[in-house]
Amino acid sequence: MSIQTYDDVVATVADTIRSTIDEDWIEEFEINPDTRFSEDLEIESIEFVKIADALMTRFGDKVDIVGWLSGKSIHELINLNVGDIAGYVAERLSVT
């Protein structure tokens, strides 16, 4: 998939979440920019690390999600959603 728009990034993040979680329920779950990792997906930290690693593998070293997250407050981490990650990736890839 060629990444040309923010929506492409969101779709790639959603696909990465689905393939990383790899459970039946996630296939039918609507993942959009407002989907929260903690509240909606109930993702555990180890799953989130796997998602971040998969995105870094997909997009390369300039998408350092772990480094980006290290500057976030606890409140920001708890409320992190797909749109936050997609926005960061899009910014790093210069996608609008």
VONUZA-505848 format. One line per 5 residues: their letters; for each residue x, y, z of N, C-alpha, C, O, CB. Coordinates in steps of 0.2 Angstrom, whole numbers, plus 5000, padded with zeros to 4 digits. Glycine has a CB too. Example, Ala and Ser with C-alpha at 12.3 -4.5 7.8 and 13.67 -1.06 7.14 Angstrom:
! residues 2
AS) 5066/4972/5039/5062/4978/5039/5066/4984/5039/5071/4983/5042/5057/4978/5045  5064/4989/5035/5068/4995/5036/5064/5000/5039/5067/5006/5040/5070/4997/5029 .
//
This chain:
! residues 96
MSIQT) 5004/4994/5000/5000/5000/5000/5004/5006/5000/5009/5007/5004/4995/5000/5006  5003/5011/4995/5007/5017/4995/5004/5022/5000/4997/5023/5000/5007/5020/4988  5008/5025/5004/5005/5030/5009/5005/5037/5006/5011/5039/5005/5009/5029/5016  5000/5040/5004/4999/5046/5001/4995/5051/5005/4996/5057/5005/4997/5046/4994  4991/5049/5010/4986/5053/5013/4986/5051/5021/4988/5045/5023/4979/5053/5010 .
YDDVV) 4983/5055/5025/4982/5054/5032/4978/5048/5033/4979/5043/5037/4979/5060/5036  4973/5047/5028/4968/5041/5029/4972/5035/5027/4970/5030/5030/4962/5042/5024  4977/5035/5023/4981/5029/5021/4985/5027/5028/4985/5021/5029/4986/5031/5016  4987/5032/5031/4991/5031/5037/4986/5028/5042/4988/5023/5046/4994/5037/5040  4980/5030/5043/4975/5027/5048/4974/5020/5046/4974/5016/5051/4969/5032/5048 .
ATVAD) 4973/5019/5040/4971/5012/5038/4977/5007/5039/4976/5002/5041/4970/5012/5030  4983/5010/5038/4989/5006/5039/4990/5004/5047/4992/4999/5049/4996/5009/5037  4989/5009/5051/4989/5008/5058/4984/5003/5060/4985/4999/5064/4988/5015/5062  4978/5004/5058/4972/4999/5059/4974/4992/5057/4973/4988/5061/4966/5002/5056  4977/4991/5051/4979/4985/5049/4984/4982/5054/4984/4976/5055/4981/4985/5042 .
TIRST) 4989/4986/5056/4994/4984/5060/4992/4982/5067/4994/4977/5070/4999/4989/5061  4987/4985/5069/4984/4984/5076/4980/4977/5075/4981/4972/5079/4978/4989/5078  4976/4976/5070/4973/4970/5069/4978/4964/5068/4977/4958/5071/4969/4970/5062  4983/4964/5064/4988/4959/5063/4992/4958/5070/4994/4952/5071/4992/4960/5057  4993/4963/5074/4997/4962/5080/4992/4958/5085/4995/4954/5089/4999/4968/5082 .
IDEDW) 4986/4961/5086/4982/4958/5091/4980/4951/5089/4980/4946/5093/4976/4962/5092  4978/4950/5083/4977/4943/5080/4972/4939/5084/4973/4933/5086/4983/4939/5079  4966/4942/5085/4961/4939/5089/4954/4940/5084/4954/4945/5081/4960/4942/5096  4950/4935/5085/4944/4936/5081/4940/4942/5081/4938/4945/5076/4939/4930/5082  4939/4944/5088/4935/4950/5089/4937/4957/5085/4933/4961/5083/4934/4952/5096 .
IEEFE) 4944/4957/5084/4947/4963/5082/4945/4964/5074/4945/4970/5072/4954/4963/5083  4944/4959/5071/4942/4959/5063/4936/4963/5062/4936/4967/5057/4942/4952/5060  4931/4963/5066/4925/4966/5065/4925/4973/5069/4920/4977/5068/4919/4962/5067  4930/4974/5073/4930/4980/5077/4931/4986/5073/4936/4986/5069/4935/4980/5083  4927/4992/5073/4929/4998/5069/4935/5001/5072/4934/5004/5078/4923/5002/5068 .
INPDT) 4940/5002/5069/4946/5006/5071/4946/5012/5067/4947/5012/5061/4952/5002/5071  4946/5018/5070/4946/5025/5067/4950/5029/5071/4953/5027/5076/4939/5028/5066  4951/5035/5069/4956/5040/5073/4954/5041/5080/4959/5042/5084/4956/5046/5069  4948/5040/5082/4946/5041/5089/4946/5035/5093/4945/5036/5099/4939/5044/5089  4948/5029/5090/4948/5023/5094/4954/5024/5099/4960/5025/5097/4949/5017/5089 .
RFSED) 4953/5023/5105/4958/5023/5111/4961/5017/5112/4958/5011/5112/4955/5026/5117  4967/5017/5113/4971/5010/5114/4969/5007/5121/4968/5001/5121/4979/5012/5114  4969/5011/5126/4967/5009/5132/4960/5007/5133/4958/5002/5135/4970/5014/5138  4956/5012/5132/4949/5011/5134/4945/5007/5129/4941/5002/5131/4945/5018/5134  4946/5008/5122/4942/5004/5117/4945/4998/5115/4941/4993/5115/4941/5009/5111 .
LEIES) 4952/4997/5114/4955/4991/5112/4958/4987/5118/4959/4981/5117/4960/4993/5108  4958/4990/5124/4961/4987/5130/4968/4983/5128/4969/4978/5130/4956/4982/5133  4972/4987/5125/4978/4984/5123/4983/4985/5129/4983/4990/5132/4981/4988/5117  4986/4979/5130/4991/4979/5135/4998/4982/5133/4999/4982/5127/4992/4972/5138  5002/4984/5137/5009/4987/5135/5013/4983/5131/5016/4985/5126/5013/4989/5142 .
IEFVK) 5013/4976/5132/5017/4972/5127/5014/4972/5120/5018/4972/5115/5017/4965/5130  5008/4972/5120/5004/4972/5113/5006/4979/5110/5007/4980/5104/4997/4971/5114  5006/4984/5114/5007/4991/5111/5014/4991/5108/5016/4994/5103/5006/4996/5116  5019/4988/5112/5026/4988/5110/5027/4985/5103/5030/4987/5099/5031/4985/5115  5023/4979/5103/5023/4975/5096/5020/4980/5091/5023/4979/5085/5019/4969/5097 .
IADAL) 5015/4983/5092/5012/4988/5087/5017/4993/5085/5018/4994/5079/5005/4991/5089  5020/4996/5090/5025/5001/5088/5031/4999/5084/5033/5002/5080/5028/5004/5095  5033/4993/5086/5039/4989/5082/5037/4988/5075/5041/4989/5071/5041/4983/5086  5031/4985/5074/5028/4984/5068/5028/4990/5063/5029/4990/5057/5021/4980/5068  5026/4996/5066/5025/5002/5063/5032/5005/5061/5033/5007/5055/5021/5007/5067 .
MTRFG) 5037/5004/5065/5044/5006/5064/5047/5002/5058/5050/5004/5054/5048/5005/5070  5045/4995/5058/5047/4991/5053/5044/4993/5046/5048/4993/5041/5046/4983/5055  5038/4995/5046/5034/4996/5040/5037/5003/5038/5038/5004/5032/5027/4997/5042  5038/5008/5042/5039/5015/5040/5047/5017/5040/5048/5022/5038/5035/5020/5044  5051/5013/5044/5058/5015/5045/5059/5019/5051/5055/5020/5055/5060/5019/5039 .
DKVDI) 5066/5020/5052/5068/5023/5058/5066/5030/5059/5066/5032/5065/5076/5023/5057  5064/5034/5054/5061/5041/5055/5055/5041/5059/5052/5046/5061/5061/5044/5049  5051/5035/5060/5045/5034/5064/5047/5031/5070/5046/5025/5071/5040/5030/5060  5050/5034/5075/5052/5032/5081/5046/5033/5086/5046/5038/5090/5058/5035/5084  5041/5028/5086/5035/5029/5091/5037/5029/5098/5035/5033/5102/5030/5024/5089 .
VGWLS) 5042/5024/5100/5044/5024/5107/5047/5030/5109/5046/5032/5115/5048/5018/5108  5051/5033/5105/5055/5039/5107/5050/5045/5108/5050/5049/5112/5060/5041/5102  5045/5045/5103/5040/5050/5103/5035/5049/5109/5034/5054/5113/5035/5050/5097  5034/5043/5111/5030/5042/5117/5033/5044/5124/5030/5046/5128/5027/5035/5117  5040/5044/5124/5044/5045/5130/5043/5052/5132/5044/5054/5138/5051/5044/5128 .
GKSIH) 5041/5057/5127/5039/5063/5129/5032/5065/5131/5030/5071/5133/5041/5068/5124  5028/5060/5132/5021/5061/5134/5020/5060/5141/5023/5056/5144/5017/5056/5130  5015/5063/5144/5013/5063/5151/5009/5056/5152/5007/5053/5147/5009/5069/5153  5008/5054/5158/5004/5049/5159/4997/5050/5157/4994/5045/5154/5004/5047/5167  4994/5056/5158/4987/5057/5155/4987/5056/5148/4982/5053/5145/4985/5064/5157 .
ELINL) 4992/5059/5144/4992/5058/5137/4993/5051/5135/4989/5049/5130/4998/5062/5134  4997/5047/5138/4997/5040/5136/4991/5036/5138/4989/5032/5134/5003/5037/5141  4987/5038/5143/4981/5034/5145/4976/5036/5139/4972/5031/5138/4979/5036/5152  4976/5042/5137/4971/5044/5132/4973/5043/5125/4970/5046/5120/4969/5051/5133  4979/5040/5123/4981/5039/5117/4976/5036/5112/4974/5031/5114/4988/5036/5117 .
NVGDI) 4976/5039/5106/4971/5035/5101/4975/5034/5095/4980/5036/5094/4965/5040/5100  4971/5031/5090/4974/5029/5084/4976/5036/5080/4981/5036/5076/4969/5025/5080  4972/5041/5081/4973/5047/5077/4979/5050/5079/4983/5053/5075/4967/5052/5078  4981/5050/5086/4987/5052/5088/4993/5049/5085/4998/5052/5083/4988/5051/5096  4993/5042/5085/4999/5039/5081/4999/5040/5074/5004/5041/5071/4998/5031/5083 .
AGYVA) 4993/5040/5071/4993/5041/5064/4995/5049/5062/4999/5050/5057/4986/5041/5061  4993/5053/5066/4996/5060/5065/5003/5061/5066/5006/5064/5062/4993/5065/5071  5006/5057/5071/5014/5057/5071/5017/5054/5065/5021/5057/5063/5016/5053/5078  5014/5048/5063/5017/5045/5057/5016/5049/5051/5021/5050/5047/5014/5038/5056  5011/5052/5050/5010/5057/5044/5014/5062/5044/5017/5064/5039/5002/5059/5044 .
ERLSV) 5015/5065/5050/5020/5071/5051/5027/5069/5049/5031/5072/5045/5020/5074/5058  5029/5063/5052/5036/5061/5050/5037/5059/5043/5042/5059/5040/5038/5055/5055  5032/5057/5040/5032/5055/5033/5030/5061/5028/5030/5060/5022/5027/5049/5031  5029/5066/5031/5026/5072/5027/5020/5071/5023/5020/5073/5017/5032/5075/5023  5016/5067/5026/5009/5066/5022/5004/5070/5025/5004/5072/5031/5007/5058/5023 .
T) 4999/5073/5021/4994/5077/5023/4987/5073/5022/4982/5076/5024/4994/5083/5020 .
//
